[in-house]
Amino acid sequence: MQKVFVSERRLSSKSRNLNGSARLENPEASYHGKVNGTMPIELTLALRGPPLPDFNGKPLSGLSQKQLNNRFGASKSDAALVSKVMRDFGFEIQNVNLGARSIGIKGTVAQATEAFQPSLAMYKNEDQGVFRDRTGGYHVPPELEGIVSAVIGLSQRRIIRPKRVAKDQNRLADILPAATPADIEKIYDFPKGTAAGQKIAIAEFGGGYIASDLRAYCKKFGLHMPDVKTVSVNSPAYTWSQMKKLPRATREQELLCADEVMLDTEIIAGLCPHAKIKIYFATFDQKGFVDLLNKVIADRPVVLSISWGVTEDASDWSSVARNAINERLALAAAHGITVCVSSGDDGAGDGRRGKKARVDFPASSPYVLSVGGTQIGGRNGKLEEVTWWFTPGTRAGGGASTGGGVSSIFDRPKWQNVRIKSGNRGAKNGRVVPDVAALAEGPRYSYVLFGKTERGAGTSASAPVWAALIARVNQKLPKAKRQRFLTPLLYRKLTNGKSLGSAVCNDITVGNNRTEPPGFGYRAKLGYDSVTGWGSPNGKALLKKLGGLT
């Protein structure tokens, strides 16, 4: 394809830095050299669209995929103009997704540099090896200002990480047997069913799916083997045999991620053995996240489970990319997809140094169901469900406490009518997380990995439990009450004046998520709190209340 060049004078005189596109240097990487201009590059352009719902009124329901795309998607005229301009720069248009407000393009680094003027270079660190990254902001062509809201994919910097804890055991995990699917059903009073016909999505950013492990898991617990399909978004969906043949460094990284994949998948499969499960594999950068959400929105499952995240105000984010992800979470919510996200495993500080309370993203998005963690604890000689928290210094690594707190990025939605103050002095009235919780620690979850029975833990186990419950409940609801974004409904007032969340959850009143040092955090209390939200689920109560909610 012949490239039509745009003059340097035109670009420099009219093109302006896109507000919010700035990105700081990665302190964990060192400069490795210039970027070869002939290097291929794939980008996702986020487009403007109509205002998204705030979910303060009645939830959207009964709308077809086409109706939702027409109501909230990008316009054909915007997409046509963007496509023309990108072709003028020599890019190939890979896909146009009006419903997800996105256009995928493919070209070279030289073409991307001319069109968007980023400061690109090659960097290196132990985590990723050599990769392309950028610092500072970037531009969009003048005729696309106000139409293109973000250019995703210029950088390959890793941004998203699994919410997992170390495998070291604790006394309760040693005393109590690991939880089985039947245990979870009993503890949380799941309604009878197998989630037959329900579409469940799982987001993964690395690793692979080991079918033999799932078969062994299902055989171990006498379960039906569910319909599981893998979707390669922009990253390989490795099989077990493929992972074993990878170079050593790559293999170790992918096997670590496969641990997460199998824990997520087996928890959901064990509770929803007749569901249709899709595992989406994407790169662990901002582009991977956006592209994965675009795919999920198009497939429209009832629920998406995400056990990955990173501190919402981390310098790794560019605000336009974070906004692009949040906008797609809003689109998912508009399509009736409840996105269940782990709230984090590092307490009120989210594993960051300093004296500031922080929360995890995407758990802090107003368009997800943020899921915190609990554990079985002892008090007055009895075992009960309490906040997941370890005495500081007793863990050999990994997370130690459920994430929770108040966002410094996202405003508190009107439907979240709770009185929780930020742990940071003078902070704004931000979105509070989590919304709910489930077991994250002792007795841990039984699952099969690489042919061996393991114990899984962390809020990365809590999120798929809620995802499975939502699918089970959705199967039993009347047709008119299905496929609804759950989170704002939990804060809806019932006729008795209480919130739905208090009627369908087991209130967790013991514990905290204090981070030490320096010792700040939040405490569990009666009713909603920023440690375990409304609490752990009561499945039958959830089904009954949602069935009667208009």
HELIX and SHEET records of a PDB file:
HELIX    1   1 GLU A    8  LYS A   14  1                                   7    
HELIX    2   2 GLN A   65  PHE A   72  1                                   8    
HELIX    3   3 LYS A   76  ASP A   88  1                                  13    
HELIX    4   4 VAL A  109  PHE A  116  1                                   8    
HELIX    5   5 PRO A  142  LEU A  144  5                                   3    
HELIX    6   6 ARG A  171  ILE A  175  1                                   5    
HELIX    7   7 PRO A  181  ILE A  187  1                                   7    
HELIX    8   8 ALA A  211  LYS A  220  1                                  10    
HELIX    9   9 TRP A  240  LYS A  244  1                                   5    
HELIX   10  10 ARG A  248  LEU A  271  1                                  24    
HELIX   11  11 GLN A  286  ASP A  299  1                                  14    
HELIX   12  12 SER A  319  ALA A  334  1                                  16    
HELIX   13  13 GLY A  347  GLY A  349  5                                   3    
HELIX   14  14 THR A  459  LYS A  476  1                                  18    
HELIX   15  15 LYS A  479  LYS A  481  5                                   3    
HELIX   16  16 THR A  487  LEU A  490  1                                   4    
HELIX   17  17 LEU A  500  VAL A  504  1                                   5    
HELIX   18  18 GLY A  539  GLY A  547  1                                   9    
SHEET    1   A 3 SER A  30  GLY A  33  0                                        
SHEET    2   A 3 SER A 119  ASN A 125 -1                                        
SHEET    3   A 3 GLY A 129  THR A 135 -1                                        
SHEET    1   B 4 GLU A  92  ASN A  97  0                                        
SHEET    2   B 4 SER A 102  THR A 108 -1                                        
SHEET    3   B 4 PRO A  40  LEU A  47 -1                                        
SHEET    4   B 4 VAL A 148  ILE A 152 -1                                        
SHEET    1   C 3 ARG A 161  PRO A 162  0                                        
SHEET    2   C 3 TRP A 308  THR A 311 -1                                        
SHEET    3   C 3 ASP A 360  PHE A 361 -1                                        
SHEET    1   D 7 ASP A 227  SER A 232  0                                        
SHEET    2   D 7 LYS A 276  PHE A 281  1                                        
SHEET    3   D 7 LYS A 199  GLU A 204  1                                        
SHEET    4   D 7 VAL A 303  ILE A 306  1                                        
SHEET    5   D 7 THR A 338  SER A 342  1                                        
SHEET    6   D 7 LEU A 369  ARG A 379  1                                        
SHEET    7   D 7 LYS A 382  THR A 387 -1                                        
SHEET    1   E 7 ASP A 227  SER A 232  0                                        
SHEET    2   E 7 LYS A 276  PHE A 281  1                                        
SHEET    3   E 7 LYS A 199  GLU A 204  1                                        
SHEET    4   E 7 VAL A 303  ILE A 306  1                                        
SHEET    5   E 7 THR A 338  SER A 342  1                                        
SHEET    6   E 7 LEU A 369  ARG A 379  1                                        
SHEET    7   E 7 VAL A 436  LEU A 439  1                                        
SHEET    1   F 2 GLY A 405  ASP A 411  0                                        
SHEET    2   F 2 GLY A 430  VAL A 433 -1                                        
SHEET    1   G 2 TYR A 445  LEU A 449  0                                        
SHEET    2   G 2 LYS A 452  GLY A 456 -1                                        
SHEET    1   H 2 CYS A 505  ASN A 506  0                                        
SHEET    2   H 2 SER A 536  PRO A 537 -1                                        
END                                                                             
